[in-house]
């Protein structure tokens, strides 16, 4: 049971907008930044979004992050086949004094 | 090119020990906080431990506290994870990951993380008799 809750799966046709949610609590998302990681099949994770909505250089602007209260979302506009991957949200948890991850969402591009 | 290379994984019996290493290159290692994150077969990511750039602030997941020790040698650009009293549930791919957090002034510094923006390829640890 992960501290952050994500839907196990999401899907969309090429070109559609897909959103992935991440729900937490006041000790993590409610008081700290949210980070999103993309893990392509057989690869190491890659940082996609940091500090709620900032994109590292090289990450397409199709990817965007937002947060509200104790929840956050990752949006992918114009999803492509190469976006098929597992997506994880993460946040620092003040109560646990550690990083907490969501269980991951597997994105399928139809 | 920013690079992290893990080593030291392998097969170990329950109750045994293993020491993982992570060699960094292509960036100022001493300015990065460093983390170990693991992924059990077919499962999601699980944070294991973090150390600030000068080792002043170290944290562990409850699942490994008292059994695992994270350390770093900035002179050697290296990160380590000493794993003792290993259990079957420690079986996973172990990734080291770096965060360009800079120097931690206090224990709340991780709240200002820039994210784990450099990852190694992972090393596999299998705990089985």
Interface residues (C-beta under 8 A of the other chain):
Chain A: X2 X31 X32 X33 X35 X37 X39 X44 X45 X46 X47 X49 X50 X51 X56 X86 X88 X90 X92 X94 X96 X97 X98 X99 X100 X101 X102 X103 X104
Chain B: X35 X37 X44 X45 X46 X47 X50 X59 X60 X61 X62 X95 X97 X107 X110 X111 X112 X113 X114 X115 X116 X117 X119 X120 X121 X122
